[in-house]
Amino acid sequence: MPTVDIAWVIFLVLALFFCVVLHEFGHALAAQKYGIQTKDIVLYPIGGVARLEKLPDDPKQELWVAIAGPLVNIVIFIGLSILLSFQGFEVEALEKINIGPDTFLLYLASANLILAIFNLIPAFPMDGGRILRAFLAIKLPRAKATAIAGGIGQFLAIFFIFFGLFNNPVLVLIGIFIFLGAGAEVSHTQQESMLKGFKVKDAMMMKFQIIAFDAPLQKAVEKLLNSQATHFVVVKDDVAVGTLSRNEIIKGLKEFGNQGKIEQVANMEPFKLETEEDLNEAWRNMLTRKTKVAFVIENGHFLGILDQENISEFILVKKAMGPTLSH
């Protein structure tokens, strides 16, 4: 019956997504072994992502974290293949049969093998790209290793796009996905490498717009329209207590009108960084937390702010000045 066939297809999809979760748990457990925690695991229609707090700095550790996911799928494939061998199934029969109670495990085993092979393609953002980068980074600087791995990935992406145009449109989408992912990884790693050796205090902003916590939102609107600032420091009795962003102002106007109070919409528990923290670590933490601006603290005292836009400008300046920009 068609309904039964559809049910088995849905069951296979759910089982495959469970295998994807196990794949991501492989990454998470390997990272945990090196003291790196996993924020969460996000599932997408085309797979999943274990979002780690950071990637290991040691290339050999990154290698094990990257390869752990595909290894999970290979282990599942081997386990199911052994089970199927006792039932007398042949892999060649896969193209001739429908999904059902007698063939379910055969399809699931094959899907895990395909998933492992696909993830081992040496291109970002697949695990294979990270594995390739880890191997290269054993001998090369991380930024250069990423650039080489990204270039190989983009070359493969172009091949997928052109091959897909004449054979399978899905390959075109995969090619675009790989090309953009490789570019993003290379750009991110280069930016991160440029921040190494610098401290938070090197990019800290000591001049910024302030606004009273009990001021009306209309005051924030005036400051927003009369300056280029998009973030403000909220003060109470001349003490910095929070931050106010452009988005929070707009949201507050919709909810409370222009007479609403700043404290009703401001972030009164801002993310805080120490002046001597490594700038690349601070930037990475801000990206992970999706925090646009942070307080900079020294010995418990507020000194200034650090925002992502200023870090980007710092990177541009460093790139333009090259080695002449002193630490």
Helices and strands as residue ranges (DSSP letters): H 2-33, E 38-44, E 47-52, H 59-85, G 91-96, H 104-119, H 127-137, H 142-166, H 169-195, H 200-203, E 210-212, H 217-225, E 231-236, E 239-245, H 246-256, H 262-265, E 272-274, H 279-289, E 293-298, E 301-307, H 308-321, G 322-324
